[in-house]
Amino acid sequence: MAAASVCALTLGTPYVPLHHLPAALLDGDTTLAGIVVGELRVPRLVLALVAGACLGAAGLVLQEALRNPLAVPEMLGVSSGAALGVAAPLVLAVAVPAAVQPLLAIGGAALGGGLTLLAAGLGRSPSAVLLTGAAVAAALQAALLVLMVMADQLDLQLIYRYLLGSLSARTWDHVAGLGPWLLVAVPALVLCAPVLSVLRLGDEDAEALGVRARRARFAALAIAVVLIAPVTAVCGPVAWVGFLAPHLARRIAPEAGAVRWLPWSAAWGAVVVAVADLPARLALAPVETPAGAWTALLGVPAGVALLRTGNRRPGHPRRWRGTDPVPGGPGDTAADSGRTGTVRGGGEDAAATGAPAGQGDEACPGRREGAAGGPEAGRSGEAATGRGADAGADRGADVPPTRRPRAEEAR
């Protein structure tokens, strides 16, 4: 994060060396470097960090509340609703003051999120909530496409850049617009984190522990909407940050819970957006590209790689395959019974179960004595072997019918 911050403040046109950076911040409006750093780069960096932290925290809330690692903020319909709220007045030529546009975006985001929250409040399963959110997002995107067809060339370029998520030309006024929403969302997020750990256990276990799972999930989704909506109103839908940041947080502390993952997810979200804004601003300079395009381009392959490596990490439980014996099943019991007869019943039972002959000799030391000590010792060894075989046969009565014919044939 520190390296990304330094690069964001120094790189670009004009280039500000690192040792000149404190002077540029203190000069303020007196020099060109002071204006560029203090009025353009610093608010853009702060907005990138705040927006990324909100999206990362919202992504973790959604994944834990819905118990689905593929849940992303875009599935709520909030991003599409916010874009629709901004595009509609522009295309319809409705004169709207600049101060009211963020409120329209938040209203559209609340519309999309409210429809999804309504489905969650009706008691459906977490997977059904995701499907409902995808349907709401698709409907809002269809309405947005209709508006884009009606727009002229200039408005279409503005809408297109906004839809991809951009931090270009953002000032301190945009950063200040996020303040009231953060004052509401952050305390609610802190109170919600312990409940998310309980929701991971499932609805039945959560109800047994005194948590009303349906209401808790509804509240978690509402908090996610409050985190996503103002960011989308200011920056546009910065895609896939809410998907990538929670998975990076889980890699740091795999055995922890939502309480410990939440700050790490917010921090990783801030890092992802701040790093993605660097190529967005510098890769095709002097032309700026949307930061959301870079988060999607780099975030999706990285997220898929994290999912694959997370399933293969050491200590991860292996999936049961159809060829494996079911734990506690008949095949497992038969194998255990055969092994018991091998140890306690002697060499013949060891041969019946397919064990090496050495195991039977170790179980019946009389046979070795008979081989080395002459006829008398041999007879005593055969008697000991016979007693071991009889004992193995008695214990073989507990062997399931699928194993008993093999034991009788060997006898």
C-alpha positions, 0 to 999 in steps of 0.5 A: 500500500505504501509503495502504491501510494508513493507511485500514485503521488510521484508518477505522471505529468509532471513527475514529482521526485520523492524528495520534493514531495513534502515540499509540494504538499506544503506549497499548496497552490503556489507551484504547479507541482503543489496544485497537481499533488494537493488538488488532484493526486492526493484526493484521487489516492484517498478516494481509491483507498476508501472506495477499495476498502468499502468494496472489499468489506462489502464483498466479505459481508456478502460471501459470509452472509450467503455462505458462497465464495462466489458472491460479489457486490455486482450480484445485488444489482446495486452497481446497475441501479446506480448507473441507471440513476446517473444515466437516466437524467443525462439521456432524457435531458433533465436539468439536474444540479451537480450536487443532486447527481450522487443522490440519484445514483444512490437512489438507483443503487437502493432500488436495485439492492432493495429488490434483492433484499426483498427476496432475502426477506422472504426467507429464500435460501442464500443461493436463491438470493444470488440468483435473484440479484443476478436477475435484478442486475440483468433487468437494470442493465437492459434498461441501461442499454435502452438509454444508451441507444437513445443517447448522443455521442458525447453522452454515450462516452460519459456513460460508458466511462462511468460504467467501467468505473473511473477515478478521473477528475475526482476532487476533495468534494467527491471524497467528502461525499462519502463521509456521511455514509461511512459514519453509518456503515462502519459502526454497523459493520463492526457490530455485524462481524461477529454475527457473520461467523455464526451465519457460516455454521448454517441457518439451523445452527445459527437459530440454535445459538440464538441468532435469527438467521433470516433477519441477520442475513437481511441486515448484512445485505443492507450494510453491504448496500450502504457500503457499495451505493455511495462508492458506485455513485462517485466512482462508478461500478469498480468491478471484482474488487469485492470478489478478490479482496476477501479471498486474499484476506482468507489466504493470510489467516485461513483458520480465522473468522469473519472478525479477523478477515474483515480488516484484512479484506478492507485493506486488500480492497484498498490496495487493489484499487490503488494499484489498478489506478496506476496503469489506468492513469499511466499505461496509455498516457496522456489518455486515461483508461477506467480503473474498473477495466484493470480491476476486472482484467487482473482481478478475475484471473487472480481470483480464480487462481486463488480459488484453485490453490486454496482447494489444494493447500495442505491439510485441505480435506480430500473429496470422497470419490465413488471408489473409496470405501465409505467411512463406517460402511460395510467394506470398511468394517470387513477390512477392519475385521480381517485385519483383526483376525490376521493379528489374533487368529494366525497365519491361515487367516492372514493368508485368507485376507491376503496379508503377507505370510510373515505376518502369520508367522509372527502371529504364530511363533510355534510354526517357526519353532516347528521349522527349526526344532524338529518333529516334536517342536513341529507338532507343537507348532501345528497345534498352536497354528490350529488353535490360532486358526480356530480362534480366527474362525470364531472371530470370523463369525463377525465378518460380513457375508461378503468376506466369509466365503473367502475365509472358509475357502482358505481354511 
